[in-house]
Amino acid sequence: MSFFPKIAFQYEVEEYLTKVFRNNELITALGTQEAENKYQSLLSHLSHPPAFTSVRVNTHLASVKHVKKLLLEEIQKQFKGLRVPILEHPKLQDILLIPVIGPRRDLKKHASEVIVGAQCGYAVLRGAHVYVPGIVSTSRFVKAGDLVSVYSDIEGKCKRGAKEFDGVKVFLGNGISELSRSEIFSSSGPLKGLGIRMIEPVYLSPSFDNVLPSHLFLQNLPSVVVSHILNPQPGEKILDMCAAPGGKTTHLATLMHDQ
């Protein structure tokens, strides 16, 4: 049984994927059942974090070998001595891969609950802590220092500030609340800062908050591949037409040796 419920898409996305995975040409080639199996496999993979976290090394500043050593030391601190291998990508020479451990099914759930939005939930699955803007609801008497279980409201139906939520929610792990309920939902100022420090996430994935910021850039493999396929050369003029937050742009600059 899948750890997470099947992912749901907006109508436009569902329609597009149906054309790709359930079209007549594919069904004729593979058969109805095999085509459907491929589609369901896609949904299953998309509802879970990737098997590896990929980070791009700024090779303009340091070698991959050197950064790999520094990153290994950082991850061992985060994982309290648990040895997690760091792998060099076999074809992309500036990419390091860190295996994502999970789902961990033996975590004890606590009575105090915190509900976060789906986007915040995705970030937690990738190793992030919970920041106050992502919190939708907490149990009635949550205070700073409490152990809490964190859930994602995947359907977006939890009302902000609710004291309990019985809708569809996915367990993300356990953490320590940095603030009380009244502080989290205070209207006296803008919502900001760390809300829940995750100590037992369902998926063990390193946090890259201020980790070797000059040497590493957290970037998904498809985004990295784009720059390598372009193969920019020093002295060329490159127009990046999708430049936010600038991951590909900085990668292009590195590949061009800052020229």
PASEBA-1860 file (N, C-alpha, C; in nm, 3 decimals):
! residues 259
1> MSFFPKIA> 0.085/-0.121/0.000/0.000/0.000/0.000/0.087/0.124/0.000 ~ 0.051/0.222/-0.079/0.130/0.345/-0.088/0.123/0.422/0.044 ~ 0.235/0.485/0.081/0.238/0.562/0.205/0.151/0.687/0.194 ~ 0.143/0.744/0.074/0.065/0.865/0.052/-0.052/0.836/-0.041 ~ -0.160/0.912/-0.028/-0.270/0.896/-0.123/-0.228/0.938/-0.263 ~ -0.301/0.890/-0.363/-0.269/0.923/-0.502/-0.275/1.073/-0.523 ~ -0.178/1.124/-0.595/-0.169/1.268/-0.618/-0.286/1.314/-0.707 ~ -0.337/1.431/-0.679/-0.447/1.488/-0.757/-0.396/1.609/-0.835
9> FQYEVEEY> -0.441/1.621/-0.960/-0.398/1.730/-1.046/-0.513/1.824/-1.079 ~ -0.478/1.945/-1.119/-0.577/2.033/-1.178/-0.622/1.973/-1.311 ~ -0.741/2.013/-1.357/-0.801/1.953/-1.476/-0.708/1.963/-1.597 ~ -0.644/2.078/-1.615/-0.559/2.098/-1.732/-0.439/2.003/-1.732 ~ -0.383/1.980/-1.614/-0.269/1.889/-1.603/-0.313/1.745/-1.627 ~ -0.426/1.708/-1.568/-0.481/1.574/-1.588/-0.509/1.548/-1.736 ~ -0.564/1.647/-1.803/-0.596/1.634/-1.945/-0.469/1.615/-2.028 ~ -0.364/1.691/-1.994/-0.238/1.679/-2.067/-0.175/1.541/-2.047
17> LTKVFRNN> -0.170/1.494/-1.922/-0.109/1.364/-1.894/-0.188/1.250/-1.957 ~ -0.319/1.265/-1.965/-0.402/1.164/-2.029/-0.367/1.151/-2.177 ~ -0.343/1.265/-2.241/-0.305/1.262/-2.384/-0.171/1.193/-2.404 ~ -0.082/1.206/-2.305/0.051/1.148/-2.317/0.050/0.999/-2.285 ~ -0.020/0.961/-2.176/-0.011/0.824/-2.127/-0.129/0.735/-2.166 ~ -0.236/0.793/-2.214/-0.353/0.711/-2.248/-0.398/0.735/-2.392 ~ -0.306/0.774/-2.477/-0.344/0.799/-2.616/-0.351/0.667/-2.694 ~ -0.420/0.668/-2.805/-0.445/0.546/-2.883/-0.317/0.481/-2.932
25> ELITALGT> -0.219/0.564/-2.971/-0.094/0.510/-3.023/-0.021/0.427/-2.916 ~ -0.017/0.480/-2.794/0.050/0.410/-2.685/-0.026/0.284/-2.646 ~ -0.158/0.294/-2.641/-0.240/0.178/-2.605/-0.225/0.067/-2.709 ~ -0.216/0.105/-2.836/-0.198/0.006/-2.942/-0.063/-0.064/-2.929 ~ 0.040/0.013/-2.893/0.174/-0.043/-2.883/0.193/-0.130/-2.759 ~ 0.136/-0.086/-2.646/0.162/-0.154/-2.519/0.046/-0.240/-2.470 ~ -0.075/-0.206/-2.516/-0.194/-0.269/-2.460/-0.253/-0.179/-2.354 ~ -0.383/-0.190/-2.334/-0.454/-0.101/-2.240/-0.400/-0.112/-2.098
33> QEAENKYQ> -0.378/-0.235/-2.049/-0.338/-0.255/-1.911/-0.197/-0.201/-1.885 ~ -0.103/-0.227/-1.978/0.034/-0.181/-1.959/0.043/-0.029/-1.965 ~ -0.033/0.033/-2.055/-0.035/0.180/-2.064/-0.089/0.239/-1.934 ~ -0.193/0.177/-1.880/-0.252/0.226/-1.754/-0.154/0.205/-1.638 ~ -0.081/0.092/-1.640/0.019/0.067/-1.534/0.127/0.175/-1.533 ~ 0.169/0.217/-1.652/0.270/0.322/-1.661/0.218/0.453/-1.605 ~ 0.091/0.483/-1.632/0.031/0.607/-1.583/0.020/0.603/-1.430 ~ -0.026/0.490/-1.376/-0.039/0.479/-1.231/0.097/0.482/-1.162
41> SLLSHLSH> 0.199/0.427/-1.228/0.334/0.433/-1.174/0.383/0.577/-1.164 ~ 0.351/0.656/-1.266/0.387/0.798/-1.264/0.322/0.868/-1.144 ~ 0.192/0.843/-1.122/0.121/0.907/-1.011/0.183/0.868/-0.877 ~ 0.222/0.742/-0.866/0.284/0.694/-0.742/0.416/0.764/-0.717 ~ 0.499/0.777/-0.821/0.629/0.841/-0.805/0.614/0.989/-0.772 ~ 0.516/1.055/-0.832/0.499/1.199/-0.810/0.444/1.230/-0.671 ~ 0.387/1.132/-0.604/0.332/1.156/-0.470/0.436/1.134/-0.361 ~ 0.559/1.098/-0.400/0.667/1.076/-0.305/0.787/1.164/-0.341
49> PPAFTSVR> 0.872/1.192/-0.244/0.995/1.265/-0.277/1.082/1.180/-0.371 ~ 1.173/1.242/-0.443/1.262/1.164/-0.529/1.356/1.077/-0.446 ~ 1.413/0.977/-0.508/1.502/0.885/-0.436/1.632/0.953/-0.393 ~ 1.670/1.061/-0.464/1.793/1.132/-0.432/1.767/1.282/-0.428 ~ 1.838/1.350/-0.338/1.845/1.495/-0.341/1.967/1.532/-0.424 ~ 1.948/1.619/-0.522/2.061/1.657/-0.608/2.105/1.800/-0.578 ~ 2.236/1.818/-0.570/2.293/1.950/-0.547/2.401/1.975/-0.651 ~ 2.406/2.097/-0.698/2.506/2.136/-0.800/2.623/2.206/-0.732
57> VNTHLASV> 2.742/2.165/-0.767/2.863/2.224/-0.710/2.908/2.342/-0.796 ~ 2.942/2.450/-0.730/2.999/2.565/-0.800/3.145/2.533/-0.832 ~ 3.167/2.469/-0.944/3.303/2.425/-0.981/3.395/2.541/-1.016 ~ 3.339/2.661/-1.025/3.422/2.779/-1.049/3.500/2.816/-0.922 ~ 3.448/2.771/-0.805/3.512/2.804/-0.678/3.590/2.687/-0.618 ~ 3.541/2.564/-0.636/3.606/2.450/-0.572/3.579/2.323/-0.652 ~ 3.660/2.222/-0.629/3.642/2.095/-0.698/3.527/2.016/-0.637 ~ 3.472/1.926/-0.715/3.362/1.842/-0.667/3.410/1.755/-0.550
65> KHVKKLLL> 3.530/1.703/-0.558/3.585/1.618/-0.452/3.594/1.694/-0.320 ~ 3.640/1.818/-0.325/3.655/1.898/-0.204/3.519/1.928/-0.143 ~ 3.423/1.969/-0.225/3.290/2.003/-0.174/3.220/1.878/-0.121 ~ 3.243/1.765/-0.185/3.185/1.639/-0.139/3.229/1.609/0.004 ~ 3.357/1.630/0.032/3.410/1.607/0.167/3.345/1.701/0.268 ~ 3.332/1.829/0.233/3.270/1.927/0.323/3.122/1.893/0.348 ~ 3.053/1.852/0.243/2.911/1.821/0.255/2.890/1.697/0.341 ~ 2.977/1.599/0.328/2.966/1.478/0.409/2.974/1.511/0.557
73> EEIQKQFK> 3.063/1.603/0.593/3.076/1.645/0.733/2.949/1.715/0.780 ~ 2.890/1.799/0.696/2.767/1.870/0.732/2.650/1.774/0.753 ~ 2.637/1.676/0.664/2.525/1.582/0.673/2.539/1.493/0.795 ~ 2.660/1.455/0.829/2.680/1.373/0.949/2.638/1.448/1.075 ~ 2.658/1.579/1.075/2.612/1.661/1.189/2.460/1.658/1.197 ~ 2.394/1.677/1.083/2.248/1.680/1.081/2.187/1.546/1.120 ~ 2.247/1.437/1.069/2.192/1.304/1.091/2.251/1.236/1.214 ~ 2.321/1.314/1.297/2.375/1.265/1.425/2.459/1.138/1.408
81> GLRVPILE> 2.552/1.144/1.314/2.645/1.034/1.297/2.601/0.925/1.202 ~ 2.475/0.924/1.161/2.429/0.825/1.065/2.502/0.846/0.932 ~ 2.565/0.741/0.883/2.645/0.753/0.762/2.557/0.741/0.639 ~ 2.549/0.847/0.564/2.473/0.850/0.440/2.570/0.878/0.326 ~ 2.574/0.794/0.225/2.671/0.815/0.116/2.636/0.938/0.033 ~ 2.738/1.003/-0.018/2.721/1.110/-0.116/2.783/1.061/-0.246 ~ 2.703/1.059/-0.350/2.745/1.000/-0.477/2.770/1.107/-0.581 ~ 2.868/1.085/-0.664/2.892/1.172/-0.779/2.811/1.121/-0.897
89> HPKLQDIL> 2.741/1.211/-0.965/2.660/1.168/-1.078/2.750/1.110/-1.187 ~ 2.711/0.997/-1.247/2.800/0.932/-1.344/2.820/1.010/-1.473 ~ 2.729/1.102/-1.508/2.742/1.174/-1.634/2.750/1.325/-1.617 ~ 2.686/1.378/-1.516/2.689/1.523/-1.491/2.798/1.550/-1.387 ~ 2.910/1.603/-1.432/3.031/1.609/-1.350/3.022/1.707/-1.233 ~ 2.921/1.794/-1.231/2.911/1.893/-1.124/2.796/1.864/-1.028 ~ 2.744/1.742/-1.030/2.628/1.707/-0.947/2.665/1.602/-0.842 ~ 2.619/1.627/-0.719/2.628/1.530/-0.610/2.487/1.483/-0.574
97> LIPVIGPR> 2.475/1.356/-0.542/2.346/1.295/-0.511/2.348/1.240/-0.369 ~ 2.245/1.275/-0.291/2.232/1.224/-0.154/2.106/1.139/-0.146 ~ 2.116/1.009/-0.115/1.997/0.924/-0.106/1.899/0.976/0.000 ~ 1.770/0.972/-0.032/1.665/1.011/0.061/1.617/0.884/0.132 ~ 1.622/0.883/0.265/1.587/0.765/0.345/1.441/0.773/0.387 ~ 1.363/0.670/0.353/1.223/0.668/0.395/1.135/0.598/0.295 ~ 1.004/0.593/0.323/0.939/0.649/0.443/0.966/0.568/0.568 ~ 0.985/0.637/0.678/1.005/0.570/0.807/0.868/0.549/0.870
105> RDLKKHAS> 0.830/0.424/0.887/0.694/0.390/0.930/0.683/0.364/1.080 ~ 0.794/0.374/1.153/0.792/0.339/1.296/0.787/0.461/1.387 ~ 0.759/0.577/1.331/0.757/0.699/1.412/0.629/0.707/1.495 ~ 0.644/0.742/1.622/0.529/0.756/1.711/0.460/0.890/1.684 ~ 0.329/0.889/1.673/0.253/1.013/1.651/0.209/1.071/1.785 ~ 0.221/1.204/1.796/0.188/1.273/1.920/0.046/1.329/1.917 ~ -0.009/1.351/2.036/-0.147/1.401/2.046/-0.159/1.543/1.990 ~ -0.057/1.627/2.013/-0.060/1.763/1.961/-0.028/1.762/1.813
113> EVIVGAQC> -0.113/1.825/1.732/-0.097/1.822/1.588/-0.078/1.963/1.531 ~ -0.001/1.969/1.425/0.016/2.092/1.348/-0.017/2.059/1.203 ~ -0.104/2.137/1.142/-0.142/2.117/1.003/-0.076/2.224/0.918 ~ -0.010/2.183/0.812/0.054/2.279/0.721/-0.008/2.267/0.583 ~ 0.011/2.371/0.502/-0.038/2.369/0.365/0.041/2.271/0.280 ~ -0.015/2.236/0.164/0.047/2.136/0.078/0.187/2.178/0.032 ~ 0.205/2.305/-0.005/0.336/2.351/-0.052/0.441/2.340/0.058 ~ 0.403/2.376/0.179/0.493/2.362/0.294/0.524/2.215/0.316
121> GYAVLRGA> 0.422/2.131/0.302/0.439/1.988/0.319/0.541/1.930/0.223 ~ 0.536/1.974/0.096/0.634/1.927/-0.002/0.775/1.962/0.042 ~ 0.792/2.084/0.095/0.924/2.129/0.138/0.975/2.045/0.256 ~ 0.885/2.011/0.349/0.923/1.930/0.464/0.970/1.792/0.418 ~ 0.903/1.736/0.318/0.944/1.606/0.265/1.082/1.611/0.202 ~ 1.126/1.730/0.163/1.258/1.746/0.101/1.363/1.793/0.201 ~ 1.328/1.795/0.331/1.427/1.825/0.434/1.412/1.957/0.504 ~ 1.309/2.034/0.472/1.293/2.166/0.533/1.226/2.157/0.670
129> HVYVPGIV> 1.249/2.259/0.753/1.172/2.276/0.875/1.043/2.350/0.838 ~ 0.953/2.366/0.935/0.825/2.434/0.910/0.837/2.579/0.954 ~ 0.814/2.670/0.861/0.815/2.813/0.894/0.671/2.862/0.914 ~ 0.657/2.963/0.995/0.524/3.008/1.040/0.425/3.032/0.926 ~ 0.465/3.094/0.812/0.366/3.117/0.707/0.302/2.989/0.652 ~ 0.369/2.875/0.669/0.314/2.750/0.617/0.216/2.682/0.710 ~ 0.206/2.729/0.835/0.119/2.664/0.934/-0.025/2.711/0.917 ~ -0.116/2.614/0.906/-0.258/2.644/0.888/-0.334/2.628/1.020
137> STSRFVKA> -0.299/2.528/1.097/-0.375/2.495/1.218/-0.285/2.428/1.320 ~ -0.319/2.444/1.449/-0.251/2.369/1.554/-0.355/2.322/1.656 ~ -0.318/2.223/1.734/-0.405/2.181/1.843/-0.422/2.295/1.944 ~ -0.523/2.283/2.027/-0.567/2.394/2.112/-0.460/2.448/2.206 ~ -0.381/2.361/2.270/-0.293/2.408/2.377/-0.144/2.397/2.342 ~ -0.110/2.404/2.215/0.031/2.395/2.176/0.109/2.514/2.231 ~ 0.224/2.483/2.291/0.311/2.590/2.343/0.454/2.563/2.300 ~ 0.540/2.663/2.311/0.679/2.649/2.270/0.745/2.535/2.346
145> GDLVSVYS> 0.819/2.452/2.275/0.888/2.338/2.337/0.812/2.209/2.330 ~ 0.685/2.212/2.287/0.604/2.091/2.279/0.647/2.002/2.162 ~ 0.640/1.871/2.184/0.655/1.776/2.075/0.523/1.770/1.998 ~ 0.530/1.785/1.868/0.408/1.785/1.787/0.426/1.696/1.665 ~ 0.315/1.644/1.616/0.315/1.571/1.489/0.265/1.664/1.380 ~ 0.334/1.663/1.268/0.304/1.757/1.159/0.236/1.682/1.045 ~ 0.128/1.741/0.994/0.051/1.681/0.885/0.033/1.784/0.773 ~ 0.017/1.732/0.652/-0.009/1.818/0.537/-0.156/1.810/0.498
153> DIEGKCKR> -0.218/1.926/0.481/-0.356/1.935/0.432/-0.350/1.933/0.279 ~ -0.351/1.813/0.221/-0.325/1.801/0.078/-0.440/1.850/-0.009 ~ -0.559/1.865/0.049/-0.673/1.913/-0.028/-0.703/2.061/-0.006 ~ -0.629/2.123/0.086/-0.649/2.265/0.111/-0.781/2.299/0.176 ~ -0.834/2.211/0.261/-0.966/2.232/0.320/-0.962/2.275/0.467 ~ -0.845/2.276/0.528/-0.836/2.316/0.668/-0.845/2.468/0.680 ~ -0.929/2.516/0.772/-0.945/2.659/0.793/-0.833/2.711/0.881 ~ -0.780/2.827/0.843/-0.667/2.883/0.917/-0.708/2.912/1.062
161> GAKEFDGV> -0.625/2.866/1.154/-0.650/2.887/1.296/-0.738/2.783/1.361 ~ -0.780/2.682/1.284/-0.865/2.577/1.342/-0.791/2.505/1.453 ~ -0.867/2.457/1.552/-0.807/2.387/1.666/-0.802/2.236/1.645 ~ -0.874/2.187/1.544/-0.867/2.046/1.506/-0.909/2.032/1.361 ~ -0.864/1.924/1.297/-0.895/1.904/1.155/-0.910/1.755/1.129 ~ -1.026/1.714/1.078/-1.055/1.573/1.053/-1.055/1.539/0.904 ~ -1.010/1.632/0.820/-1.008/1.606/0.676/-0.890/1.518/0.637 ~ -0.868/1.507/0.505/-0.758/1.425/0.454/-0.624/1.493/0.484
169> KVFLGNGI> -0.541/1.423/0.558/-0.411/1.480/0.596/-0.305/1.370/0.590 ~ -0.184/1.410/0.557/-0.073/1.316/0.542/0.032/1.345/0.648 ~ 0.072/1.242/0.720/0.171/1.254/0.827/0.309/1.282/0.768 ~ 0.374/1.390/0.815/0.505/1.431/0.764/0.618/1.404/0.862 ~ 0.582/1.376/0.989/0.685/1.352/1.089/0.660/1.432/1.215 ~ 0.757/1.431/1.305/0.744/1.498/1.434/0.848/1.609/1.449 ~ 0.811/1.709/1.528/0.902/1.821/1.551/0.878/1.885/1.684 ~ 0.953/1.989/1.711/0.938/2.066/1.834/0.889/2.205/1.797
177> SELSRSEI> 0.780/2.246/1.860/0.724/2.379/1.832/0.814/2.487/1.890 ~ 0.849/2.583/1.807/0.932/2.695/1.853/0.848/2.808/1.912 ~ 0.717/2.802/1.889/0.626/2.908/1.933/0.499/2.847/1.991 ~ 0.427/2.927/2.067/0.296/2.884/2.116/0.190/2.907/2.008 ~ 0.074/2.847/2.027/-0.035/2.867/1.931/-0.070/3.014/1.916 ~ -0.077/3.086/2.028/-0.114/3.228/2.022/-0.010/3.309/1.946 ~ 0.117/3.272/1.959/0.222/3.344/1.886/0.216/3.314/1.736 ~ 0.184/3.189/1.702/0.176/3.150/1.561/0.065/3.226/1.490
185> FSSSGPLK> -0.047/3.240/1.558/-0.164/3.302/1.493/-0.187/3.446/1.539 ~ -0.085/3.509/1.593/-0.096/3.649/1.632/-0.114/3.736/1.509 ~ -0.202/3.833/1.517/-0.227/3.923/1.403/-0.155/4.056/1.419 ~ -0.062/4.064/1.517/0.002/4.191/1.547/0.112/4.228/1.448 ~ 0.153/4.132/1.365/0.262/4.160/1.270/0.266/4.055/1.161 ~ 0.359/4.071/1.067/0.370/3.975/0.957/0.414/3.838/1.007 ~ 0.367/3.733/0.942/0.402/3.598/0.978/0.541/3.565/0.924 ~ 0.632/3.527/1.014/0.767/3.493/0.971/0.835/3.411/1.078
193> GLGIRMIE> 0.950/3.355/1.043/1.030/3.281/1.139/0.999/3.133/1.143 ~ 1.086/3.060/1.215/1.073/2.915/1.230/0.958/2.881/1.323 ~ 0.870/2.792/1.278/0.756/2.751/1.359/0.776/2.616/1.424 ~ 0.816/2.517/1.344/0.838/2.381/1.394/0.974/2.333/1.346 ~ 1.058/2.293/1.440/1.187/2.235/1.405/1.170/2.084/1.394 ~ 1.180/2.032/1.273/1.157/1.889/1.250/1.272/1.807/1.307 ~ 1.239/1.708/1.391/1.341/1.621/1.449/1.324/1.476/1.404 ~ 1.204/1.440/1.358/1.178/1.304/1.309/1.093/1.311/1.182
201> PVYLSPSF> 1.151/1.354/1.072/1.073/1.359/0.948/1.050/1.219/0.893 ~ 0.938/1.200/0.825/0.907/1.071/0.764/1.014/1.034/0.661 ~ 1.059/1.135/0.585/1.168/1.115/0.491/1.290/1.190/0.542 ~ 1.398/1.116/0.562/1.520/1.177/0.612/1.598/1.233/0.494 ~ 1.591/1.365/0.481/1.657/1.435/0.371/1.726/1.557/0.430 ~ 1.851/1.582/0.396/1.925/1.691/0.462/1.867/1.828/0.432 ~ 1.873/1.915/0.532/1.836/2.054/0.513/1.956/2.130/0.458 ~ 1.932/2.217/0.360/2.041/2.295/0.301/2.032/2.442/0.337
209> DNVLPSHL> 1.960/2.471/0.445/1.949/2.608/0.493/2.086/2.655/0.542 ~ 2.148/2.744/0.467/2.279/2.802/0.500/2.391/2.696/0.507 ~ 2.378/2.590/0.429/2.482/2.486/0.422/2.568/2.511/0.298 ~ 2.693/2.549/0.319/2.789/2.573/0.211/2.726/2.657/0.098 ~ 2.666/2.771/0.130/2.591/2.848/0.030/2.674/2.896/-0.089 ~ 2.804/2.915/-0.070/2.888/2.961/-0.181/2.927/2.845/-0.274 ~ 2.920/2.724/-0.221/2.970/2.610/-0.296/2.859/2.523/-0.357 ~ 2.739/2.530/-0.299/2.632/2.439/-0.341/2.507/2.514/-0.382
217> FLQNLPSV> 2.434/2.455/-0.476/2.302/2.507/-0.514/2.209/2.387/-0.525 ~ 2.102/2.390/-0.445/2.003/2.282/-0.447/1.922/2.293/-0.577 ~ 1.935/2.194/-0.664/1.875/2.206/-0.797/1.834/2.068/-0.848 ~ 1.711/2.057/-0.899/1.664/1.930/-0.953/1.737/1.896/-1.082 ~ 1.752/1.767/-1.107/1.831/1.721/-1.222/1.783/1.778/-1.357 ~ 1.652/1.783/-1.385/1.611/1.837/-1.516/1.661/1.980/-1.538 ~ 1.665/2.060/-1.433/1.713/2.198/-1.446/1.862/2.201/-1.475 ~ 1.936/2.108/-1.417/2.080/2.101/-1.441/2.109/2.058/-1.584
225> VVSHILNP> 2.032/1.960/-1.631/2.053/1.905/-1.766/2.039/2.013/-1.872 ~ 1.945/2.105/-1.852/1.920/2.212/-1.949/2.049/2.287/-1.982 ~ 2.123/2.326/-1.880/2.245/2.405/-1.901/2.351/2.323/-1.974 ~ 2.362/2.196/-1.938/2.462/2.111/-2.004/2.428/2.088/-2.151 ~ 2.299/2.073/-2.181/2.258/2.054/-2.321/2.288/2.180/-2.403 ~ 2.265/2.297/-2.343/2.295/2.423/-2.413/2.444/2.435/-2.443 ~ 2.526/2.381/-2.350/2.672/2.379/-2.369/2.726/2.519/-2.399 ~ 2.703/2.616/-2.310/2.748/2.753/-2.335/2.901/2.765/-2.332
233> QPGEKILD> 2.954/2.850/-2.414/3.099/2.868/-2.423/3.137/3.009/-2.374 ~ 3.257/3.024/-2.318/3.303/3.156/-2.273/3.292/3.259/-2.385 ~ 3.240/3.377/-2.352/3.229/3.485/-2.449/3.096/3.490/-2.522 ~ 3.015/3.386/-2.513/2.884/3.388/-2.579/2.786/3.474/-2.501 ~ 2.680/3.517/-2.570/2.572/3.590/-2.504/2.453/3.495/-2.490 ~ 2.407/3.479/-2.366/2.298/3.384/-2.337/2.179/3.461/-2.283 ~ 2.062/3.436/-2.340/1.939/3.496/-2.291/1.859/3.390/-2.216 ~ 1.848/3.406/-2.085/1.769/3.314/-2.002/1.629/3.373/-1.989
241> MCAAPGGK> 1.531/3.308/-2.051/1.394/3.362/-2.057/1.305/3.308/-1.945 ~ 1.367/3.239/-1.847/1.290/3.189/-1.732/1.378/3.202/-1.608 ~ 1.427/3.323/-1.585/1.535/3.343/-1.487/1.485/3.381/-1.349 ~ 1.428/3.285/-1.278/1.393/3.307/-1.138/1.383/3.170/-1.070 ~ 1.459/3.151/-0.961/1.543/3.248/-0.890/1.684/3.266/-0.946 ~ 1.718/3.199/-1.055/1.849/3.220/-1.115/1.941/3.100/-1.111 ~ 1.887/2.984/-1.080/1.969/2.864/-1.072/2.038/2.830/-1.203 ~ 1.961/2.831/-1.311/2.020/2.799/-1.442/2.115/2.910/-1.486
249> TTHLATLM> 2.081/3.034/-1.457/2.167/3.145/-1.496/2.305/3.134/-1.432 ~ 2.307/3.107/-1.301/2.436/3.093/-1.233/2.510/2.969/-1.282 ~ 2.435/2.865/-1.317/2.500/2.745/-1.372/2.565/2.776/-1.506 ~ 2.495/2.851/-1.592/2.551/2.890/-1.720/2.680/2.971/-1.700 ~ 2.676/3.061/-1.603/2.794/3.143/-1.576/2.912/3.056/-1.532 ~ 2.883/2.955/-1.451/2.989/2.864/-1.407/3.048/2.787/-1.523 ~ 2.959/2.735/-1.609/3.006/2.658/-1.726/3.086/2.744/-1.823 ~ 3.060/2.875/-1.821/3.130/2.969/-1.910/3.251/3.030/-1.840
257> HDQ> 3.286/2.977/-1.720/3.401/3.027/-1.643/3.389/3.178/-1.617 ~ 3.264/3.220/-1.594/3.237/3.361/-1.563/3.277/3.457/-1.675 ~ 3.275/3.407/-1.795/3.311/3.493/-1.911/3.195/3.501/-2.009
END
